[in-house]
Amino acid sequence: MQLFRILILSAIGLLILAGLSSCDLIKDDENPNQMPEVWFINVPVDSSEFNYAPEVHWQGYDPDGFVNGYEYHDDASVEAVQAYQAGDAALQAYIDGLDARVWVPTDEASQVIYLLTEEGDTTEHVFMIRCIDNLGTYSQVKVRTFYRSNQRPNPPQLRWALHDLRCREAGDPDDGYDTLYVVCDTLFWDDYVTATWPGVEFLWQGSDPDSRLTNIIPLEYSFALVNAEGDSMELPVYDDSSYVVGYRAGWSDWTAGTQTILYGHPTGDYNFFLKCRDDGLTESEIVRAEFYAIKPQRDKFLLVVDSNAELTPIDRVRMGREPDLIMNFYNGENGVVEDAFQIAEQLRTNPDVIASSPNQEMIPSLGNYDEQVVFLQNRNDDPLPYSFIHQFETIWIIDDDNAAISPTVAPLRKQVLMDFMNVGGNVMLTGRRILNGQFAMNIGSPPDQFFANYFDLASVNPKVADAFDDFQGCAAGNSGYLPIQLNPDIMDSLMWGANTFDCLPGVEWFGRTTARTGYDFSVTLMNYISCTINDEFFITDVDLDVKSSTPALAILSIPEDSSWNRILDVTRVYNVTKDVYGDFMYVNPNSSGTLTPDPEIYVSTPAYAGAWVNDDVLEVDFHYIPISVDHDQPVGERFARMDGVTDITIHPDGGIEIRITAENRFKTSLYTFPLSFMDNTPVEEGVPWAPEIGPVGPVTFLIAVEMLWFKQSVDFTFEQG
């Protein structure tokens, strides 16, 4: 009985299982997974012909789920075209035989299809699309045919990015783009792009004969850099975020960009090759740019450039000095440059010098004088050759003459020096009429790019050759320097016409930028001392000579030692002999029109007293302008161009951490007075903070300190918090 009950239960269980199974079979038969469907949207229509890559549109639908993606295949093979032309059965058989790897997956309902075609051909393409649903079932393949014709892209044209600034003549309509472009100037390389050196940049543009106003063919470009030996140079490889991820020689990756920056290669001749391709991947001819670039070596410390012009007859009577005498001061038997070099070598270990360094580091040795300092005579003011100056850390241009260079030469000189500084070189300018004479700045003009950006000047005061003789020396704007006065023996040797003067004309001054932002810094080191500081403001009862006269006008001669160009007013003109007063009219500063000033005072006289004569006794009172506006203005300064980053971190507890890192790009110094005209007699008491050097001439000491400035690192890191 027990066994019978078990058998019955087992049978019932089997029936239940069979019933469940049969239900599932019935359900599967009633609700199978339905095939998705795909179809073309009506653009572009079947059998369209293109000379560009069209965008093909489609749409999919799944009645019992959802479309999970699409796959397409563009087939221009002879077999595909023949199968399409043979009918549906042949085409389906061809599709069934395709390798699964030829299908391109996409989630999009449209795609630009390149329809790759050889140049000059018109190719028939069989374009296939299918979709797949959420259960992995594919739709039937839908097909359209398209025709593609293609012409080769035009050769791209390229140029140097600075062509307009450096190579293009004023008024030239040609923008410089060409298939063979030759850079007009020698270039500098650097190891990396900085805030002052943007690299060697090339720009290009391309076109395609298949382009139309309504459909511009997109182009991609590839380039390579090859040296004179034919070696392909390594170029940066960028990721999608434009970060450098490596370097590779040969042709670059294809890019839609129309510019690139080159850097970090050795000195030499180079060819920059460029090609483009269209959306059918047909490549253009290869074009190129040629250039020569120099990577600075900086294995010598100082180049001293003699820019003192040979004197013309007019220069000699305008207080000019022979260039050989000038340079003898710097590089003669007792030349100050070598003395300053040796003093700088002593001072670099001075505790005060080390303490003044941002990182409190000892300044590196200047090395051997004969190896590290080179003098170059450049009295024709030719632009300095890149091939020579790249050897030096610092260029010092000396221009103590009173001559002016051609305004057409000045821009070239500035450009060479700016290029030199942009890649890390330092520059010092010293001399007389540096602004107006050496660099052709006009009277009343604001600082140009050269002086504003490379010397930190906000204003300038250029002077012409016959400016007022007013300069007698410099006061130290920094406690670490010594005051400097004119050398009276040299002043006695200089002639203005037939006269000599105690004070020097043509010493310019400037104003530094006071509202500078960022990490750059500058400091005033020397200030102008005017000869007017000791002059009286009022002079009375002066008996002047009468040069000529009529009953209504008297012309009076001013004594040579009078500061006639500072006369503010003539307050009284009394003729003692005739017991009459005249009325002051004006001062004629140079009545004879010669080099020698011949100032005159014009006075209106009462006609009834008759013409004045030279025997008449006169009493004339003068009111002078107070101290010259030049007095105490900056005539010496230094500037450091810095490139820095500030990082600020705010912690969860509210604390703030600040880190500032700054790196020097270049340094400059500017002294607008002639050092060789100054008194360099050793100061017996020496320099209080540097007793180890003993008595020292103030000019020698100034040069020594500037040498240390150019050798010293001013990079710094500041952390707080």
RONU-586632 format. One line per field, with one value per residue (C-alpha): residue number from 0; chain; x, y, z. Coordinates in steps of 0.05 Angstrom, whole numbers. Example, Ala and Ser with C-alpha at 12.3 -4.5 7.8 and 13.67 -1.06 7.14 Angstrom:
2
k: [0/1]
c: [A/A]
X: [246/273]
Y: [-90/-21]
Z: [156/143]
***
This chain:
721
k: [0/1/2/3/4/5/6/7/8/9/10/11/12/13/14/15/16/17/18/19/20/21/22/23/24/25/26/27/28/29/30/31/32/33/34/35/36/37/38/39/40/41/42/43/44/45/46/47/48/49/50/51/52/53/54/55/56/57/58/59/60/61/62/63/64/65/66/67/68/69/70/71/72/73/74/75/76/77/78/79/80/81/82/83/84/85/86/87/88/89/90/91/92/93/94/95/96/97/98/99/100/101/102/103/104/105/106/107/108/109/110/111/112/113/114/115/116/117/118/119/120/121/122/123/124/125/126/127/128/129/130/131/132/133/134/135/136/137/138/139/140/141/142/143/144/145/146/147/148/149/150/151/152/153/154/155/156/157/158/159/160/161/162/163/164/165/166/167/168/169/170/171/172/173/174/175/176/177/178/179/180/181/182/183/184/185/186/187/188/189/190/191/192/193/194/195/196/197/198/199/200/201/202/203/204/205/206/207/208/209/210/211/212/213/214/215/216/217/218/219/220/221/222/223/224/225/226/227/228/229/230/231/232/233/234/235/236/237/238/239/240/241/242/243/244/245/246/247/248/249/250/251/252/253/254/255/256/257/258/259/260/261/262/263/264/265/266/267/268/269/270/271/272/273/274/275/276/277/278/279/280/281/282/283/284/285/286/287/288/289/290/291/292/293/294/295/296/297/298/299/300/301/302/303/304/305/306/307/308/309/310/311/312/313/314/315/316/317/318/319/320/321/322/323/324/325/326/327/328/329/330/331/332/333/334/335/336/337/338/339/340/341/342/343/344/345/346/347/348/349/350/351/352/353/354/355/356/357/358/359/360/361/362/363/364/365/366/367/368/369/370/371/372/373/374/375/376/377/378/379/380/381/382/383/384/385/386/387/388/389/390/391/392/393/394/395/396/397/398/399/400/401/402/403/404/405/406/407/408/409/410/411/412/413/414/415/416/417/418/419/420/421/422/423/424/425/426/427/428/429/430/431/432/433/434/435/436/437/438/439/440/441/442/443/444/445/446/447/448/449/450/451/452/453/454/455/456/457/458/459/460/461/462/463/464/465/466/467/468/469/470/471/472/473/474/475/476/477/478/479/480/481/482/483/484/485/486/487/488/489/490/491/492/493/494/495/496/497/498/499/500/501/502/503/504/505/506/507/508/509/510/511/512/513/514/515/516/517/518/519/520/521/522/523/524/525/526/527/528/529/530/531/532/533/534/535/536/537/538/539/540/541/542/543/544/545/546/547/548/549/550/551/552/553/554/555/556/557/558/559/560/561/562/563/564/565/566/567/568/569/570/571/572/573/574/575/576/577/578/579/580/581/582/583/584/585/586/587/588/589/590/591/592/593/594/595/596/597/598/599/600/601/602/603/604/605/606/607/608/609/610/611/612/613/614/615/616/617/618/619/620/621/622/623/624/625/626/627/628/629/630/631/632/633/634/635/636/637/638/639/640/641/642/643/644/645/646/647/648/649/650/651/652/653/654/655/656/657/658/659/660/661/662/663/664/665/666/667/668/669/670/671/672/673/674/675/676/677/678/679/680/681/682/683/684/685/686/687/688/689/690/691/692/693/694/695/696/697/698/699/700/701/702/703/704/705/706/707/708/709/710/711/712/713/714/715/716/717/718/719/720]
c: [A/A/A/A/A/A/A/A/A/A/A/A/A/A/A/A/A/A/A/A/A/A/A/A/A/A/A/A/A/A/A/A/A/A/A/A/A/A/A/A/A/A/A/A/A/A/A/A/A/A/A/A/A/A/A/A/A/A/A/A/A/A/A/A/A/A/A/A/A/A/A/A/A/A/A/A/A/A/A/A/A/A/A/A/A/A/A/A/A/A/A/A/A/A/A/A/A/A/A/A/A/A/A/A/A/A/A/A/A/A/A/A/A/A/A/A/A/A/A/A/A/A/A/A/A/A/A/A/A/A/A/A/A/A/A/A/A/A/A/A/A/A/A/A/A/A/A/A/A/A/A/A/A/A/A/A/A/A/A/A/A/A/A/A/A/A/A/A/A/A/A/A/A/A/A/A/A/A/A/A/A/A/A/A/A/A/A/A/A/A/A/A/A/A/A/A/A/A/A/A/A/A/A/A/A/A/A/A/A/A/A/A/A/A/A/A/A/A/A/A/A/A/A/A/A/A/A/A/A/A/A/A/A/A/A/A/A/A/A/A/A/A/A/A/A/A/A/A/A/A/A/A/A/A/A/A/A/A/A/A/A/A/A/A/A/A/A/A/A/A/A/A/A/A/A/A/A/A/A/A/A/A/A/A/A/A/A/A/A/A/A/A/A/A/A/A/A/A/A/A/A/A/A/A/A/A/A/A/A/A/A/A/A/A/A/A/A/A/A/A/A/A/A/A/A/A/A/A/A/A/A/A/A/A/A/A/A/A/A/A/A/A/A/A/A/A/A/A/A/A/A/A/A/A/A/A/A/A/A/A/A/A/A/A/A/A/A/A/A/A/A/A/A/A/A/A/A/A/A/A/A/A/A/A/A/A/A/A/A/A/A/A/A/A/A/A/A/A/A/A/A/A/A/A/A/A/A/A/A/A/A/A/A/A/A/A/A/A/A/A/A/A/A/A/A/A/A/A/A/A/A/A/A/A/A/A/A/A/A/A/A/A/A/A/A/A/A/A/A/A/A/A/A/A/A/A/A/A/A/A/A/A/A/A/A/A/A/A/A/A/A/A/A/A/A/A/A/A/A/A/A/A/A/A/A/A/A/A/A/A/A/A/A/A/A/A/A/A/A/A/A/A/A/A/A/A/A/A/A/A/A/A/A/A/A/A/A/A/A/A/A/A/A/A/A/A/A/A/A/A/A/A/A/A/A/A/A/A/A/A/A/A/A/A/A/A/A/A/A/A/A/A/A/A/A/A/A/A/A/A/A/A/A/A/A/A/A/A/A/A/A/A/A/A/A/A/A/A/A/A/A/A/A/A/A/A/A/A/A/A/A/A/A/A/A/A/A/A/A/A/A/A/A/A/A/A/A/A/A/A/A/A/A/A/A/A/A/A/A/A/A/A/A/A/A/A/A/A/A/A/A/A/A/A/A/A/A/A/A/A/A/A/A/A/A/A/A/A/A/A/A/A/A/A/A/A/A/A/A/A/A/A/A/A/A/A/A/A/A/A/A/A/A/A/A/A/A/A/A/A/A/A/A/A/A/A/A/A/A/A/A/A/A/A/A/A/A/A/A/A/A/A/A/A/A/A/A/A/A/A/A/A/A/A/A/A/A/A/A/A/A]
X: [0/57/93/29/22/94/84/22/57/115/69/32/99/121/55/64/134/112/56/102/150/95/70/140/144/77/97/163/126/75/124/191/243/225/279/294/289/334/322/354/329/318/384/425/383/404/455/477/545/592/658/662/648/573/536/489/428/389/340/325/266/255/181/194/256/303/357/425/469/486/540/558/605/627/649/678/705/689/657/609/588/578/536/494/483/467/405/380/401/472/477/451/500/556/534/529/601/630/679/648/709/692/630/641/600/567/514/497/441/485/558/605/625/690/677/752/769/834/850/815/769/694/681/616/607/559/540/508/475/444/422/424/373/380/380/434/390/412/364/364/419/396/438/447/498/537/587/649/695/757/811/877/880/918/988/983/1018/1057/1097/1134/1086/1127/1128/1086/1129/1198/1196/1139/1156/1110/1055/1070/1003/1034/1018/1078/1043/1078/1094/1168/1178/1247/1250/1281/1322/1365/1326/1343/1323/1311/1299/1227/1174/1174/1136/1187/1204/1143/1183/1193/1121/1095/1026/993/929/901/846/813/789/727/705/643/614/561/609/682/724/756/831/881/955/1019/1089/1161/1226/1290/1360/1414/1440/1371/1356/1283/1280/1236/1173/1124/1065/1002/942/870/880/942/990/1057/1059/1123/1167/1173/1213/1182/1114/1069/1000/946/914/862/906/939/1000/1056/1113/1183/1237/1295/1338/1412/1440/1434/1396/1327/1271/1200/1158/1082/1027/952/898/824/764/778/848/880/945/972/1041/1093/1113/1167/1198/1273/1306/1370/1365/1417/1414/1451/1513/1526/1595/1625/1603/1608/1611/1631/1609/1645/1590/1627/1626/1686/1679/1657/1681/1616/1620/1687/1659/1598/1638/1652/1709/1752/1728/1799/1805/1737/1754/1822/1785/1750/1803/1869/1930/1890/1822/1765/1731/1786/1793/1718/1719/1770/1733/1668/1703/1724/1655/1616/1635/1618/1566/1523/1524/1503/1449/1420/1408/1336/1360/1421/1467/1538/1544/1580/1652/1660/1717/1780/1778/1814/1767/1702/1704/1708/1710/1677/1687/1622/1631/1586/1529/1515/1464/1500/1506/1466/1520/1568/1527/1496/1561/1550/1508/1509/1519/1543/1537/1580/1561/1595/1598/1550/1531/1466/1455/1408/1335/1332/1387/1358/1299/1346/1391/1332/1305/1370/1375/1302/1313/1375/1338/1277/1320/1352/1408/1422/1436/1469/1467/1512/1528/1508/1445/1429/1355/1358/1427/1437/1365/1333/1278/1245/1239/1172/1158/1135/1177/1173/1167/1243/1249/1180/1181/1255/1278/1214/1210/1145/1173/1235/1269/1310/1357/1389/1463/1459/1418/1431/1498/1470/1496/1551/1546/1502/1477/1472/1400/1420/1462/1507/1535/1583/1566/1599/1622/1646/1722/1742/1804/1761/1711/1768/1788/1718/1699/1631/1649/1705/1683/1690/1639/1641/1576/1556/1498/1460/1451/1381/1337/1276/1219/1210/1144/1115/1050/1081/1042/1067/1136/1181/1219/1264/1303/1334/1408/1432/1400/1418/1454/1442/1493/1436/1434/1487/1462/1430/1357/1363/1420/1418/1453/1489/1521/1511/1541/1498/1508/1464/1408/1357/1318/1263/1302/1366/1398/1440/1494/1492/1559/1585/1582/1509/1456/1418/1376/1348/1326/1253/1246/1287/1254/1291/1331/1357/1403/1441/1475/1410/1368/1314/1283/1273/1220/1244/1217/1250/1315/1341/1383/1426/1425/1485/1460/1529/1550/1572/1511/1505/1444/1416/1365/1316/1293/1242/1271/1239/1253/1260/1326/1358/1395/1433/1508/1558/1589/1523/1524/1467/1436/1399/1363/1351/1301/1323/1283/1295/1333/1331/1275/1329/1355/1345/1315/1335/1396/1413/1369/1364/1306/1291/1238/1207/1160/1123/1065/1024/990/939/912/852/850/785/803/804/880/910/976/1011/1069/1101/1154/1188/1242/1284/1279/1329/1361/1378/1414/1411/1458/1444/1510/1580/1620/1686/1672/1667/1720/1745/1794/1795/1754/1804/1754/1728/1659/1633/1601/1660/1724/1761/1768/1801/1802/1762/1741/1666/1659/1699/1656/1591/1614/1635/1567/1532/1574/1550/1478/1482/1515/1469/1408/1344/1298/1259/1207/1164/1119/1071/1018]
Y: [0/47/30/44/112/130/109/151/213/202/196/260/296/273/297/365/372/350/401/457/438/435/503/533/502/530/599/600/583/637/694/685/743/785/809/884/927/981/1029/1088/1158/1193/1231/1216/1180/1116/1120/1191/1214/1254/1289/1290/1243/1245/1237/1177/1172/1110/1088/1023/992/931/910/870/902/957/970/962/990/990/962/987/967/1008/960/984/916/889/828/871/913/850/817/879/882/806/812/800/727/740/801/762/706/757/790/722/708/772/767/794/838/883/910/977/984/1050/1075/1133/1137/1172/1172/1208/1155/1168/1127/1120/1132/1137/1205/1216/1155/1152/1090/1054/1037/986/1013/964/977/931/937/890/885/875/799/798/788/823/856/844/883/944/968/1031/1047/1112/1139/1179/1220/1252/1302/1307/1364/1425/1429/1465/1531/1549/1605/1624/1651/1715/1729/1792/1820/1800/1787/1826/1894/1952/1956/1887/1853/1783/1747/1701/1634/1590/1518/1532/1581/1606/1639/1707/1707/1663/1634/1612/1544/1532/1467/1483/1537/1591/1656/1694/1644/1616/1565/1563/1563/1548/1562/1532/1531/1481/1475/1421/1428/1387/1439/1480/1539/1493/1436/1450/1387/1375/1366/1334/1349/1312/1341/1322/1358/1337/1363/1377/1306/1278/1253/1258/1294/1272/1313/1314/1265/1294/1261/1284/1338/1367/1340/1314/1239/1223/1238/1204/1215/1212/1238/1263/1237/1266/1328/1379/1433/1486/1503/1471/1493/1465/1467/1431/1412/1424/1481/1471/1477/1446/1429/1427/1382/1385/1347/1342/1291/1298/1260/1207/1199/1222/1258/1323/1338/1351/1423/1451/1509/1520/1553/1557/1555/1562/1530/1577/1548/1603/1574/1644/1696/1764/1796/1870/1907/1972/2012/2078/2109/2140/2215/2260/2333/2355/2302/2329/2398/2369/2341/2276/2231/2186/2113/2087/2132/2109/2035/2044/2060/1993/1948/1985/1971/1988/1972/1972/1910/1862/1896/1891/1818/1802/1842/1806/1740/1763/1790/1727/1695/1757/1741/1801/1780/1709/1735/1778/1716/1691/1622/1646/1609/1627/1658/1611/1629/1675/1631/1654/1725/1712/1655/1684/1757/1776/1846/1859/1923/1942/2016/2013/1990/1928/1879/1829/1760/1704/1655/1692/1719/1652/1633/1685/1691/1767/1822/1890/1946/2008/2071/2131/2173/2229/2202/2173/2111/2106/2097/2039/2002/2011/1962/1907/1917/1914/1851/1814/1833/1814/1746/1737/1753/1711/1649/1668/1717/1779/1849/1912/1979/2037/2103/2172/2183/2109/2123/2175/2161/2086/2062/2120/2138/2204/2262/2257/2186/2133/2071/2021/1945/1939/1987/1974/1898/1884/1941/1955/2029/2067/2133/2157/2224/2220/2278/2307/2320/2394/2384/2428/2415/2396/2327/2326/2256/2204/2192/2120/2098/2037/2037/1983/2029/2087/2157/2174/2242/2267/2265/2339/2322/2289/2346/2396/2355/2358/2417/2446/2491/2532/2523/2472/2458/2430/2392/2342/2347/2288/2247/2218/2191/2147/2125/2054/2017/2023/1983/1919/1854/1783/1761/1810/1862/1922/1971/2040/2041/2111/2180/2241/2298/2364/2420/2468/2444/2496/2553/2615/2627/2703/2746/2822/2883/2848/2896/2866/2888/2921/2883/2929/2978/3024/3078/3026/2961/2939/2870/2850/2796/2744/2725/2656/2632/2650/2594/2629/2568/2569/2642/2643/2718/2782/2822/2889/2923/2991/3036/3074/3120/3143/3134/3096/3026/2976/2922/2849/2815/2746/2707/2685/2624/2619/2682/2663/2594/2563/2506/2555/2582/2658/2676/2747/2785/2828/2891/2944/3014/3083/3119/3187/3166/3146/3083/3047/3038/2989/3042/3050/3020/2971/2936/2872/2825/2751/2702/2630/2566/2525/2460/2425/2375/2324/2326/2262/2224/2151/2140/2069/2008/1933/1888/1813/1780/1723/1666/1640/1599/1607/1546/1556/1495/1502/1445/1416/1445/1515/1521/1553/1532/1578/1559/1608/1585/1634/1623/1677/1684/1741/1801/1871/1932/2003/2062/2124/2160/2145/2106/2125/2199/2187/2195/2126/2148/2093/2111/2102/2080/2027/1997/1988/1920/1894/1912/1853/1890/1952/2019/2014/2061/2074/2055/1992/1974/1987/1941/1887/1887/1884/1823/1790/1808/1773/1712/1706/1661/1698/1637/1627/1584/1612/1570/1590/1554]
Z: [0/17/-48/-88/-55/-74/-146/-152/-125/-172/-231/-211/-205/-274/-303/-271/-298/-366/-364/-345/-399/-451/-429/-440/-509/-527/-499/-540/-602/-590/-572/-608/-608/-668/-716/-713/-775/-804/-862/-895/-883/-949/-948/-989/-1040/-1073/-1130/-1110/-1135/-1090/-1095/-1019/-961/-950/-884/-890/-844/-822/-769/-732/-696/-653/-642/-579/-548/-568/-619/-585/-642/-715/-760/-830/-886/-946/-1001/-1067/-1089/-1158/-1126/-1085/-1145/-1188/-1134/-1128/-1202/-1206/-1162/-1091/-1086/-1108/-1063/-1003/-1015/-1019/-954/-919/-938/-909/-853/-788/-779/-838/-803/-767/-702/-682/-635/-680/-731/-782/-802/-849/-899/-933/-996/-1007/-1080/-1119/-1149/-1216/-1210/-1201/-1158/-1144/-1071/-1042/-974/-925/-858/-806/-733/-674/-618/-543/-551/-604/-664/-728/-777/-851/-886/-925/-984/-1024/-1077/-1080/-1129/-1108/-1152/-1122/-1142/-1105/-1053/-1074/-1044/-977/-967/-905/-873/-809/-756/-749/-824/-818/-762/-787/-862/-893/-921/-905/-958/-986/-1004/-1004/-939/-948/-954/-1005/-1023/-1015/-959/-938/-869/-879/-815/-772/-714/-643/-614/-541/-504/-489/-499/-446/-431/-472/-527/-563/-604/-679/-703/-773/-799/-860/-901/-950/-1002/-1043/-1115/-1097/-1045/-1057/-1018/-990/-976/-956/-960/-891/-895/-848/-845/-829/-823/-812/-794/-829/-817/-869/-864/-882/-812/-790/-723/-665/-656/-598/-598/-567/-535/-545/-491/-527/-475/-499/-487/-524/-583/-651/-714/-783/-805/-750/-736/-781/-751/-771/-738/-781/-739/-700/-655/-661/-606/-574/-634/-649/-689/-764/-829/-830/-878/-850/-895/-898/-935/-930/-946/-961/-935/-987/-956/-1021/-1004/-1034/-1059/-1004/-992/-947/-909/-903/-843/-803/-727/-673/-604/-556/-524/-472/-456/-447/-396/-428/-497/-493/-556/-576/-610/-607/-677/-711/-701/-757/-758/-728/-673/-651/-637/-601/-543/-579/-557/-600/-595/-583/-522/-498/-505/-474/-409/-413/-445/-442/-400/-337/-366/-316/-344/-324/-256/-246/-266/-212/-159/-177/-168/-98/-81/-100/-34/7/60/41/-32/-13/33/-23/-66/-63/-43/-5/-53/-71/-140/-189/-208/-268/-292/-328/-354/-420/-435/-410/-434/-508/-538/-606/-646/-680/-696/-757/-712/-753/-724/-681/-715/-684/-702/-656/-598/-580/-545/-489/-427/-428/-480/-458/-509/-496/-533/-500/-563/-581/-650/-675/-718/-777/-757/-806/-768/-698/-707/-731/-671/-624/-656/-650/-576/-563/-596/-554/-490/-509/-505/-439/-456/-413/-439/-409/-444/-422/-455/-475/-516/-513/-526/-581/-611/-605/-612/-651/-602/-620/-572/-535/-556/-505/-493/-550/-541/-532/-474/-443/-443/-437/-392/-353/-373/-367/-395/-430/-441/-504/-518/-580/-587/-568/-506/-445/-411/-344/-321/-268/-240/-206/-136/-115/-113/-74/-11/-39/-93/-95/-123/-189/-215/-282/-293/-298/-340/-392/-392/-404/-466/-498/-541/-557/-614/-585/-513/-458/-404/-335/-346/-399/-448/-477/-414/-417/-362/-357/-311/-288/-287/-217/-226/-251/-240/-239/-216/-254/-215/-227/-184/-194/-180/-201/-203/-243/-209/-244/-247/-228/-155/-136/-179/-150/-167/-169/-197/-194/-220/-278/-327/-397/-463/-515/-580/-622/-613/-644/-606/-593/-585/-550/-559/-499/-497/-441/-409/-426/-354/-348/-347/-402/-418/-348/-350/-328/-329/-333/-278/-286/-342/-320/-360/-306/-356/-389/-326/-364/-357/-413/-418/-426/-489/-497/-500/-568/-550/-613/-655/-697/-716/-703/-658/-604/-567/-574/-532/-532/-491/-530/-493/-514/-499/-494/-560/-528/-494/-560/-578/-523/-533/-504/-459/-422/-352/-343/-283/-303/-254/-273/-245/-259/-265/-201/-204/-271/-282/-299/-228/-187/-246/-256/-300/-278/-267/-272/-290/-283/-327/-288/-305/-244/-218/-154/-125/-70/-32/16/66/95/163/133/128/67/36/-15/-59/-108/-157/-204/-256/-288/-364/-374/-339/-364/-339/-367/-352/-393/-379/-408/-357/-391/-378/-303/-249/-229/-177/-122/-61/-4/48/-1/5/77/63/23/60/28/-39/-9/-46/-110/-166/-167/-240/-231/-172/-210/-266/-217/-182/-249/-268/-204/-220/-287/-256/-197/-198/-180/-185/-122/-87/-31/13/68/108]
***
